[in-house]
Amino acid sequence: MPYNTFSVGSDCQVVVMGPFGRVDLAHVTGFEAQQLTVAVRVDRLDGVQLGAELPKGWAGSFSLDRGSSAVDDFIAQIEAAYLAGQSINSGTLYQYIHEPDGSVSTYQFNGAVFKLALAGTYKGDSPVTQRLEFYASGRTRV
């Protein structure tokens, strides 16, 4: 639930629909996404500068403390399908944000592909932190 008039991290929930179905991520501790663009600049002869930022998709990552084999199994399944010469569809991410006014904003990341950027560091009594990165061709409000 939002606190006061701003959002906090716990206001966000993310659902991953991979190429083989829903992936239930245990213990997600962080999510970040950023729009990717390509800058276009025009330097007119009359000295006026014009610009545009052309959308080129979205990239981001999940931080999670390993609570199950779900992420490892998800990536292993994609890798096995690739090595077997199977067709692999892209996935979809859904981000739900509980807004300060009580409403819920929903964003859909389309054409998502994933990589396990960090499978984890195993040591002593520390949690095993993993990082799942993604690229999506676009984001729309649902």
MDTraj code that builds the backbone (N, CA, C; nanometers):
import mdtraj as md
import numpy as np

residues = "MET PRO TYR ASN THR PHE SER VAL GLY SER ASP CYS GLN VAL VAL VAL MET GLY PRO PHE GLY ARG VAL ASP LEU ALA HIS VAL THR GLY PHE GLU ALA GLN GLN LEU THR VAL ALA VAL ARG VAL ASP ARG LEU ASP GLY VAL GLN LEU GLY ALA GLU LEU PRO LYS GLY TRP ALA GLY SER PHE SER LEU ASP ARG GLY SER SER ALA VAL ASP ASP PHE ILE ALA GLN ILE GLU ALA ALA TYR LEU ALA GLY GLN SER ILE ASN SER GLY THR LEU TYR GLN TYR ILE HIS GLU PRO ASP GLY SER VAL SER THR TYR GLN PHE ASN GLY ALA VAL PHE LYS LEU ALA LEU ALA GLY THR TYR LYS GLY ASP SER PRO VAL THR GLN ARG LEU GLU PHE TYR ALA SER GLY ARG THR ARG VAL".split()
xyz = np.array([
    [0.0841, -0.1167, 0.0000],
    [0.0000, 0.0000, 0.0000],
    [0.0890, 0.1235, 0.0000],
    [0.0619, 0.2203, -0.0862],
    [0.1426, 0.3424, -0.0901],
    [0.1375, 0.4160, 0.0430],
    [0.2447, 0.4809, 0.0733],
    [0.2554, 0.5563, 0.1970],
    [0.2564, 0.7046, 0.1639],
    [0.1648, 0.7798, 0.2230],
    [0.1552, 0.9226, 0.2013],
    [0.1205, 0.9497, 0.0556],
    [0.2045, 1.0229, -0.0169],
    [0.1713, 1.0578, -0.1560],
    [0.2750, 1.0060, -0.2548],
    [0.3511, 0.9039, -0.2174],
    [0.4496, 0.8503, -0.3111],
    [0.4518, 0.6980, -0.3032],
    [0.5014, 0.6381, -0.4095],
    [0.5095, 0.4924, -0.4159],
    [0.6376, 0.4434, -0.3499],
    [0.6292, 0.3258, -0.2919],
    [0.7464, 0.2577, -0.2380],
    [0.7578, 0.1227, -0.3083],
    [0.8720, 0.0585, -0.2933],
    [0.8980, -0.0652, -0.3664],
    [0.7943, -0.1739, -0.3466],
    [0.7375, -0.1833, -0.2273],
    [0.6394, -0.2889, -0.2024],
    [0.5066, -0.2641, -0.2728],
    [0.4899, -0.1499, -0.3379],
    [0.3692, -0.1201, -0.4151],
    [0.3687, -0.1919, -0.5494],
    [0.4793, -0.2565, -0.5836],
    [0.4954, -0.3173, -0.7160],
    [0.4889, -0.4696, -0.7070],
    [0.4187, -0.5281, -0.8013],
    [0.4157, -0.6732, -0.8164],
    [0.4406, -0.7022, -0.9636],
    [0.5209, -0.8048, -0.9930],
    [0.5536, -0.8388, -1.1304],
    [0.5221, -0.9854, -1.1548],
    [0.4591, -1.0132, -1.2691],
    [0.4271, -1.1501, -1.3094],
    [0.4991, -1.1789, -1.4401],
    [0.5690, -1.2923, -1.4450],
    [0.6430, -1.3331, -1.5639],
    [0.5679, -1.4457, -1.6340],
    [0.5355, -1.4225, -1.7605],
    [0.4796, -1.5274, -1.8461],
    [0.5882, -1.5603, -1.9482],
    [0.6576, -1.6697, -1.9262],
    [0.7660, -1.7095, -2.0150],
    [0.7134, -1.7823, -2.1368],
    [0.8011, -1.8263, -2.2239],
    [0.7581, -1.8962, -2.3451],
    [0.6893, -2.0297, -2.3174],
    [0.7038, -2.0824, -2.1946],
    [0.6426, -2.2106, -2.1603],
    [0.5409, -2.1980, -2.0480],
    [0.4982, -2.0743, -2.0186],
    [0.3975, -2.0531, -1.9151],
    [0.4459, -1.9616, -1.8050],
    [0.3634, -1.9497, -1.7021],
    [0.3924, -1.8608, -1.5892],
    [0.5126, -1.9109, -1.5098],
    [0.5957, -1.8149, -1.4662],
    [0.7120, -1.8454, -1.3834],
    [0.6882, -1.7805, -1.2472],
    [0.6751, -1.8619, -1.1456],
    [0.6505, -1.8105, -1.0113],
    [0.7837, -1.7817, -0.9424],
    [0.8182, -1.6551, -0.9370],
    [0.9439, -1.6121, -0.8763],
    [0.9269, -1.6008, -0.7255],
    [1.0128, -1.6694, -0.6516],
    [1.0083, -1.6610, -0.5057],
    [1.1005, -1.5493, -0.4584],
    [1.0586, -1.4755, -0.3602],
    [1.1403, -1.3763, -0.2904],
    [1.2003, -1.2702, -0.3827],
    [1.1173, -1.2065, -0.4635],
    [1.1654, -1.0953, -0.5459],
    [1.1974, -0.9791, -0.4524],
    [1.3195, -0.9287, -0.4610],
    [1.3623, -0.8197, -0.3731],
    [1.3793, -0.6876, -0.4466],
    [1.3733, -0.6920, -0.5801],
    [1.3869, -0.5684, -0.6560],
    [1.3457, -0.5895, -0.8005],
    [1.2987, -0.4831, -0.8615],
    [1.2621, -0.4835, -1.0029],
    [1.2969, -0.3466, -1.0581],
    [1.3615, -0.3463, -1.1730],
    [1.3882, -0.2185, -1.2384],
    [1.3684, -0.2342, -1.3882],
    [1.3243, -0.1257, -1.4506],
    [1.3028, -0.1246, -1.5950],
    [1.3386, 0.0134, -1.6472],
    [1.3900, 0.0157, -1.7676],
    [1.4220, 0.1444, -1.8296],
    [1.3896, 0.1393, -1.9780],
    [1.3401, 0.2505, -2.0273],
    [1.3107, 0.2625, -2.1695],
    [1.4409, 0.2811, -2.2462],
    [1.4514, 0.2121, -2.3575],
    [1.5656, 0.2286, -2.4467],
    [1.5222, 0.3143, -2.5642],
    [1.6050, 0.4104, -2.6018],
    [1.5732, 0.4977, -2.7144],
    [1.6987, 0.5223, -2.7975],
    [1.6764, 0.5712, -2.9179],
    [1.7859, 0.6172, -3.0035],
    [1.7610, 0.7650, -3.0293],
    [1.8635, 0.8438, -3.0037],
    [1.8505, 0.9882, -3.0215],
    [1.8644, 1.0257, -3.1686],
    [1.7762, 1.1131, -3.2136],
    [1.7850, 1.1713, -3.3476],
    [1.7933, 1.3222, -3.3287],
    [1.8958, 1.3825, -3.3867],
    [1.9134, 1.5266, -3.3729],
    [1.9231, 1.5895, -3.5115],
    [1.8567, 1.7013, -3.5262],
    [1.8575, 1.7755, -3.6521],
    [1.9127, 1.9154, -3.6246],
    [2.0126, 1.9529, -3.7021],
    [2.0738, 2.0858, -3.6892],
    [2.0360, 2.1634, -3.8150],
    [1.9238, 2.2358, -3.8072],
    [1.8755, 2.3065, -3.9253],
    [1.9696, 2.4195, -3.9641],
    [1.9664, 2.4547, -4.0907],
    [2.0517, 2.5627, -4.1405],
    [2.0223, 2.6969, -4.0745],
    [1.8978, 2.7154, -4.0276],
    [1.8636, 2.8417, -3.9626],
    [1.9039, 2.8432, -3.8145],
    [1.9737, 2.7378, -3.7696],
    [2.0250, 2.7340, -3.6331],
    [1.9312, 2.6701, -3.5315],
    [1.8108, 2.6376, -3.5720],
    [1.7162, 2.5744, -3.4797],
    [1.7531, 2.4267, -3.4634],
    [1.7583, 2.3840, -3.3392],
    [1.7891, 2.2445, -3.3077],
    [1.6592, 2.1680, -3.2841],
    [1.6476, 2.0543, -3.3454],
    [1.5317, 1.9676, -3.3256],
    [1.5813, 1.8319, -3.2765],
    [1.4970, 1.7641, -3.2043],
    [1.5375, 1.6333, -3.1551],
    [1.4198, 1.5404, -3.1373],
    [1.4515, 1.4140, -3.1329],
    [1.3524, 1.3108, -3.1047],
    [1.4225, 1.1946, -3.0362],
    [1.3489, 1.1218, -2.9579],
    [1.3963, 0.9985, -2.8952],
    [1.3068, 0.8867, -2.9473],
    [1.3618, 0.8022, -3.0321],
    [1.2848, 0.6943, -3.0930],
    [1.2834, 0.5729, -3.0007],
    [1.1655, 0.5213, -2.9672],
    [1.1569, 0.4062, -2.8766],
    [1.2221, 0.2820, -2.9379],
    [1.3035, 0.2134, -2.8585],
    [1.3722, 0.0920, -2.9022],
    [1.3582, -0.0203, -2.8010],
    [1.2488, -0.0210, -2.7274],
    [1.2225, -0.1293, -2.6342],
    [1.2487, -0.0913, -2.4905],
    [1.2472, -0.1925, -2.4070],
    [1.2674, -0.1772, -2.2631],
    [1.3642, -0.2839, -2.2149],
    [1.4428, -0.2509, -2.1155],
    [1.5334, -0.3473, -2.0543],
    [1.5220, -0.3340, -1.9036],
    [1.5524, -0.4413, -1.8344],
    [1.5450, -0.4349, -1.6896],
    [1.5912, -0.5624, -1.6253],
    [1.5664, -0.5702, -1.4955],
    [1.6103, -0.6883, -1.4222],
    [1.5270, -0.7083, -1.2966],
    [1.5313, -0.8307, -1.2492],
    [1.4736, -0.8700, -1.1217],
    [1.5886, -0.9085, -1.0306],
    [1.5840, -0.8656, -0.9076],
    [1.6731, -0.9173, -0.8051],
    [1.5881, -1.0091, -0.7196],
    [1.6402, -1.1245, -0.6868],
    [1.5645, -1.2153, -0.6030],
    [1.6573, -1.2986, -0.5169],
    [1.6069, -1.3355, -0.4025],
    [1.6770, -1.4307, -0.3176],
    [1.6169, -1.5666, -0.3496],
    [1.7029, -1.6610, -0.3854],
    [1.6576, -1.7914, -0.4338],
    [1.5759, -1.8616, -0.3259],
    [1.4498, -1.8892, -0.3597],
    [1.3606, -1.9600, -0.2681],
    [1.3116, -2.0895, -0.3282],
    [1.3432, -2.1091, -0.4549],
    [1.3064, -2.2327, -0.5246],
    [1.3926, -2.2411, -0.6503],
    [1.3746, -2.3482, -0.7246],
    [1.4506, -2.3658, -0.8489],
    [1.3809, -2.3012, -0.9683],
    [1.2760, -2.2233, -0.9458],
    [1.1928, -2.1711, -1.0547],
    [1.2718, -2.0960, -1.1619],
    [1.3600, -2.0049, -1.1232],
    [1.4358, -1.9263, -1.2211],
    [1.5374, -2.0146, -1.2932],
    [1.6062, -2.0992, -1.2176],
    [1.7025, -2.1906, -1.2791],
    [1.6332, -2.2835, -1.3794],
    [1.5173, -2.3372, -1.3395],
    [1.4426, -2.4276, -1.4269],
    [1.3902, -2.3553, -1.5506],
    [1.3450, -2.2318, -1.5320],
    [1.2945, -2.1486, -1.6422],
    [1.4017, -2.1296, -1.7484],
    [1.5201, -2.0890, -1.7066],
    [1.6298, -2.0659, -1.8011],
    [1.6783, -2.1978, -1.8601],
    [1.6845, -2.3036, -1.7799],
    [1.7268, -2.4352, -1.8295],
    [1.6313, -2.4859, -1.9376],
    [1.5028, -2.4612, -1.9205],
    [1.4043, -2.5046, -2.0188],
    [1.4209, -2.4295, -2.1516],
    [1.4473, -2.2997, -2.1439],
    [1.4714, -2.2209, -2.2656],
    [1.5981, -2.2690, -2.3352],
    [1.7036, -2.2899, -2.2577],
    [1.8303, -2.3344, -2.3145],
    [1.8175, -2.4732, -2.3779],
    [1.7487, -2.5634, -2.3117],
    [1.7298, -2.6987, -2.3656],
    [1.6497, -2.6945, -2.4952],
    [1.5460, -2.6105, -2.4999],
    [1.4652, -2.5985, -2.6213],
    [1.5492, -2.5439, -2.7362],
    [1.6332, -2.4461, -2.7068],
    [1.7203, -2.3879, -2.8096],
    [1.8174, -2.4931, -2.8642],
    [1.8818, -2.5663, -2.7724],
    [1.9801, -2.6665, -2.8143],
    [1.9157, -2.7835, -2.8888],
    [1.7856, -2.8057, -2.8651],
    [1.7131, -2.9115, -2.9355],
    [1.6562, -2.8617, -3.0683],
    [1.6812, -2.7356, -3.1011],
    [1.6340, -2.6806, -3.2275],
    [1.4868, -2.6454, -3.2289],
    [1.4273, -2.6314, -3.1117],
    [1.2857, -2.5968, -3.1032],
    [1.2647, -2.4466, -3.1173],
    [1.1480, -2.4109, -3.1630],
    [1.1106, -2.2699, -3.1712],
    [1.0766, -2.2200, -3.0313],
    [1.1295, -2.1030, -2.9968],
    [1.1057, -2.0460, -2.8635],
    [1.0366, -1.9116, -2.8805],
    [0.9164, -1.9023, -2.8285],
    [0.8431, -1.7759, -2.8340],
    [0.8951, -1.6798, -2.7279],
    [0.8666, -1.5534, -2.7470],
    [0.9004, -1.4546, -2.6447],
    [0.7973, -1.4635, -2.5325],
    [0.8246, -1.3959, -2.4241],
    [0.7340, -1.3952, -2.3109],
    [0.6726, -1.2581, -2.2897],
    [0.6025, -1.2448, -2.1803],
    [0.5359, -1.1203, -2.1441],
    [0.5531, -1.0970, -1.9948],
    [0.5767, -0.9727, -1.9579],
    [0.5819, -0.9340, -1.8166],
    [0.4639, -0.8427, -1.7876],
    [0.4086, -0.8567, -1.6695],
    [0.3041, -0.7663, -1.6240],
    [0.3517, -0.7012, -1.4952],
    [0.3436, -0.5695, -1.4901],
    [0.3811, -0.4954, -1.3710],
    [0.2555, -0.4286, -1.3159],
    [0.2263, -0.4550, -1.1900],
    [0.1112, -0.3971, -1.1219],
    [0.1639, -0.3015, -1.0150],
    [0.1170, -0.1778, -1.0191],
    [0.1616, -0.0775, -0.9225],
    [0.0394, -0.0235, -0.8484],
    [0.0407, -0.0365, -0.7165],
    [-0.0657, 0.0190, -0.6333],
    [-0.0357, 0.1673, -0.6130],
    [-0.1213, 0.2509, -0.6698],
    [-0.0997, 0.3958, -0.6693],
    [-0.1460, 0.4571, -0.5370],
    [-0.0916, 0.5753, -0.5019],
    [-0.1303, 0.6420, -0.3769],
    [-0.2803, 0.6716, -0.3656],
    [-0.3490, 0.6864, -0.4798],
    [-0.4925, 0.7150, -0.4748],
    [-0.5778, 0.5889, -0.4612],
    [-0.5135, 0.4717, -0.4474],
    [-0.5869, 0.3464, -0.4304],
    [-0.6078, 0.2691, -0.5591],
    [-0.5824, 0.3299, -0.6735],
    [-0.5985, 0.2605, -0.8011],
    [-0.4767, 0.1712, -0.8277],
    [-0.4889, 0.0868, -0.9300],
    [-0.3785, -0.0002, -0.9692],
    [-0.3452, 0.0274, -1.1156],
    [-0.2207, 0.0588, -1.1434],
    [-0.1741, 0.0766, -1.2812],
    [-0.1120, -0.0552, -1.3267],
    [-0.1451, -0.0959, -1.4479],
    [-0.0922, -0.2210, -1.5027],
    [-0.0189, -0.1913, -1.6322],
    [0.1039, -0.2411, -1.6407],
    [0.1857, -0.2248, -1.7609],
    [0.2256, -0.3621, -1.8122],
    [0.2197, -0.3778, -1.9437],
    [0.2541, -0.5038, -2.0080],
    [0.3790, -0.4843, -2.0924],
    [0.4812, -0.5642, -2.0655],
    [0.6048, -0.5638, -2.1431],
    [0.5934, -0.6765, -2.2456],
    [0.5899, -0.6411, -2.3729],
    [0.5666, -0.7376, -2.4808],
    [0.6970, -0.7860, -2.5424],
    [0.6943, -0.9060, -2.5974],
    [0.8099, -0.9597, -2.6687],
    [0.9317, -0.9735, -2.5800],
    [0.9124, -1.0197, -2.4587],
    [1.0219, -1.0261, -2.3616],
    [1.1088, -1.1506, -2.3798],
    [1.2389, -1.1302, -2.3722],
    [1.3371, -1.2388, -2.3705],
    [1.4199, -1.2226, -2.2433],
    [1.4730, -1.3324, -2.1935],
    [1.5321, -1.3339, -2.0610],
    [1.6716, -1.3952, -2.0608],
    [1.7511, -1.3525, -1.9626],
    [1.8784, -1.4192, -1.9364],
    [1.9048, -1.4154, -1.7873],
    [1.9662, -1.5215, -1.7385],
    [2.0016, -1.5290, -1.5979],
    [2.1404, -1.4682, -1.5837],
    [2.1436, -1.3407, -1.5496],
    [2.2698, -1.2672, -1.5418],
    [2.3523, -1.3087, -1.4209],
    [2.2853, -1.3555, -1.3161],
    [2.3558, -1.4036, -1.1979],
    [2.2772, -1.5211, -1.1412],
    [2.3354, -1.6408, -1.1506],
    [2.2689, -1.7607, -1.0994],
    [2.2794, -1.7697, -0.9476],
    [2.3743, -1.6978, -0.8891],
    [2.3824, -1.6924, -0.7439],
    [2.5211, -1.7191, -0.6909],
    [2.5450, -1.6643, -0.5742],
    [2.6672, -1.6913, -0.5001],
    [2.6259, -1.7663, -0.3740],
    [2.6808, -1.8831, -0.3582],
    [2.6469, -1.9679, -0.2447],
    [2.7588, -1.9568, -0.1415],
    [2.7238, -1.9040, -0.0216],
    [2.8246, -1.8956, 0.0833],
    [2.7573, -1.8892, 0.2199],
    [2.8131, -1.9638, 0.3110],
    [2.7707, -1.9623, 0.4503],
    [2.6219, -1.9516, 0.4738],
    [2.5844, -1.8630, 0.5625],
    [2.4439, -1.8429, 0.5992],
    [2.3794, -1.7271, 0.5242],
    [2.4347, -1.6926, 0.4092],
    [2.3825, -1.5807, 0.3305],
    [2.2777, -1.6294, 0.2305],
    [2.1789, -1.5444, 0.2020],
    [2.0838, -1.5823, 0.0964],
    [2.1552, -1.5872, -0.0387],
    [2.1034, -1.6706, -0.1269],
    [2.1586, -1.6818, -0.2621],
    [2.0856, -1.5799, -0.3484],
    [2.1562, -1.4724, -0.3839],
    [2.0965, -1.3657, -0.4632],
    [2.1134, -1.3957, -0.6113],
    [2.0038, -1.3831, -0.6860],
    [2.0054, -1.4055, -0.8302],
    [1.9585, -1.2791, -0.9010],
    [1.9950, -1.2670, -1.0296],
    [1.9485, -1.1539, -1.1105],
    [1.9034, -1.2059, -1.2465],
    [1.7769, -1.1826, -1.2769],
    [1.7177, -1.2194, -1.4044],
    [1.6991, -1.0922, -1.4853],
    [1.7635, -1.0844, -1.6010],
    [1.7524, -0.9656, -1.6857],
    [1.6582, -0.9939, -1.8018],
    [1.5986, -0.8868, -1.8554],
    [1.5079, -0.9026, -1.9685],
    [1.5225, -0.7878, -2.0668],
    [1.4809, -0.8152, -2.1884],
    [1.4621, -0.7131, -2.2914],
    [1.3215, -0.7346, -2.3447],
    [1.2464, -0.6274, -2.3617],
    [1.1113, -0.6346, -2.4179],
    [1.1020, -0.5339, -2.5319],
    [1.0282, -0.5718, -2.6342],
    [1.0189, -0.4839, -2.7521],
    [0.9333, -0.3611, -2.7268],
    [0.8470, -0.3661, -2.6259],
    [0.7651, -0.2493, -2.5960],
    [0.6908, -0.2658, -2.4653],
    [0.6358, -0.1549, -2.4163],
    [0.5556, -0.1557, -2.2935],
    [0.4290, -0.0781, -2.3193],
    [0.3165, -0.1351, -2.2806],
    [0.1895, -0.0676, -2.2982],
    [0.1138, -0.0678, -2.1652],
    [0.0292, 0.0308, -2.1490],
    [-0.0588, 0.0329, -2.0317],
    [-0.1805, -0.0523, -2.0640],
    [-0.2153, -0.1374, -1.9705],
    [-0.3302, -0.2275, -1.9892],
    [-0.4481, -0.1736, -1.9119],
])
top = md.Topology()
chain = top.add_chain()
for i, resn in enumerate(residues, 1):
    res = top.add_residue(resn, chain, resSeq=i)
    for name in ("N", "CA", "C"):
        top.add_atom(name, md.element.get_by_symbol(name[0]), res)
traj = md.Trajectory(xyz[None], top)
